[in-house]
Amino acid sequence: MSNFCKRLSVIACAVAACCVVAGAAHAAKDKEKPVKLKVGDKAPEFTSVDDKGKEWKSTDHVGKKILVVYFYPADLTGGCTKQACGFRDDMEKLNSKDVEVVGVSGDSAENHQLFKKVHMLNFTLLADEKGEVAKAFGVPLRKGGDFKFEFEGKEQVLTRGVTASRWTFVIDQDGKIVHKDTSVKAPKDSKTVMEVVAKLQKP
């Protein structure tokens, strides 16, 4: 092989390598693009850990009842407490309409247990410490953090892996998103959800 041919071969190999690297980088970039769910879309399937430390699969719940999945920043903080207590107080009405509520944050199962104990919450909380469930729904995430809280005379430090934005989704029994709220008013969220359910169940 002549020197000229050898040079061409080297150049061709270099170009091919660059294409492979560029393609991999492009694929990685596409993979990082946030999910954009809209009303009418099929809700993503997901698996998480509940406040008892047990595996929780959406496939075990979607289709059986109307499912409310609400994302919130942190356990035991002001707005999040008002939002959770609103759902707690309306839970009997929601249950009577075949509605199941799950709250999702970057807190651990242990944090959730304390949150439920302090405010007597009567629904499931999911520990999404790596933000995987939030990402599946396209919910924006920020860094996690620590929150100090005094309970029974002792200071507790609650550490969360990520901080999710306050978004609420309602999933019907066909597994489709029928309500998406990205500007949630924490104290009124449960009332808003009940209005959505009422319209959904109109004959």
N, C-alpha and C positions, 0 to 999 in steps of 0.2 A: 504494500500500500504506500502511495506517495505521501510526502509530508503534507501536501495540500489536502488530500483525502483524510488524513489523520486529524488535521485541524478542524475540518468540517464535521467529523464524527464527534470530536470533543465538544464543539459548539452545539451540535444537535442534542447531545446528552445533557448539557447545561441548561438548554432551553426546556427540555422535557422535565428536568428536575424542578425548574422554576415554576412550571405549570402545575406540577403535583403539589408543591408548597402553597402556591396561590389558591389552588382548588381546595386544599385542606383548610386554609385560613378563611376562605369564603364560606365553606360549610360550617365552620365553627362560629362564624359571625351570624349566619342564619339561625343556628341553634340557640344563640343567645338572645334572639329577637323576642320581645315580650309577647305573650299570648294576648289576643284581642277578642274576647268573647262578647257576643251581643245577644240580646233577647231573641229567642228562636233557635239558638245554637244548642247542640247537645252538650250537656254538662260533662266535664271531664271526670273520669273515674280516678279515684285516689285511695290510698291507704295511709292511715296515720296512727297515732297512739292516743288513747283517751285519757281522761283524768285519773283512771285507775291503773294506768300503765299497760293496758291491754290493746291489742291490735284492733283497729276500727276500719272497716272497709265500706266505701260508699255503695258498692254493689249489693251489700246486705240491707241497704236502707232505701235507695232510690227505687221507686216503683211501688213501694208499700204505702208510703205516705207522701204528702207534699213536704219537701225538705228545705229548710232554711239554713243556709251556710253563711254565717256572718263573721267577717274578719275584723279584728280590733287590735290596737297597738300593744296594750299591756294589762296584766291582771292588777286589780286593786287600785288603779289610778282613777281619777275623777270621772271623766267622760265614759270610760269603759265600765265603771261600776254602775253609773246611771243607765247605760244601755243594757247591761246584764240584768239589773233589777227590774227593768221594764219588761223584759222577756219573762223573768221569774213571775212577776205579778200577773201577767197575761197568759201564763202557761196553761191554765185550766181551759180557757177559751180556745187557745190554739189547739190543744189536744182534742177538744170536742169537734174540731174541724179537720181532724186527721193530719195535723201538722207536727213535724218533728223539727226541733231547733238544735243546731250545734254551733258553738262559738269556736273560733280558731285564732290562736295567737302564737307568737314565738316563744311563749313561756313553756317551762317543763311541766310534766304531769304533777310533780310535787307542788309547784306554784299554783296550778289549777285546783288542787285539793284544798289548799289554804283559802283561795278565792271563794270556792264553793262553801267552805265551812263558815267563813266570816259572814257571808251574805246569804247563806241558805239557798244557794242556787239549785234549781230543780231540773237542769238539763245538762247535756254532755258538753264538755270542753275538750278540744283536741290540741295536743302539743305539737306545734309545727316549728320546731327549733331551728331547722335549716331552711325554712321557708319554701319547702317543696310543694306543699298544697297551695300556698299563695301564688307561686309561680304558675301552677297549672291553671289557675283562674285569672292570671294576668294582674294580680294585685301588686302594686308597687311596694318595695321593701326598703328599709333603711337598716343601719347597724343596730344590733341589740344593745343591751345596757343593764344596769342594776337599778333596783328600786328598793328603798328601805321602808319597812313597814313594821309598826309595833303591834304585837298581838299577844294577849294574855301576859302582859308585863315584860315581854321579851322582844328585842329588835330582830326582825327577820330581814334578810337581804335576798331579794328575788332577782335572779339573773335570767335574762331571756336571750335566746340566740339571735333573733332578728326582730325588727319592729315592723309590723304590717300596717298598711293604711286601712282606714275604716271603710270597708266596702261590704255590702250585703247582697246576697243572691237568693232567689227563690226558684226551686227546681220542681217542676210538676211531676205527676206520676208516670209520665212518658219519658222522663229523664231530660226534659228540655228546660232551658232557662226562660222563665216567664217574667222575671224582674231582676234588674241590676241597678244598684244604687251606689254611685261613687261619691256622693255628697251627703252622706248619712248624718242626720241629726240624732245624736246618741240617745237622748231621753225619749225621743218619739219613734225610734226605729220599730219597736214591736207594734205600735199602732199603725204605722205605715204598712208593715207586713200583713196585719190583719185586714186592712183595706184591700190589698192585693189579692189575698185569699178569698175575700168575699166576692170580688169581681170574677175571680177564676171559677168559683162554684155556683155562679148564677145559672139558673136553669135556662 
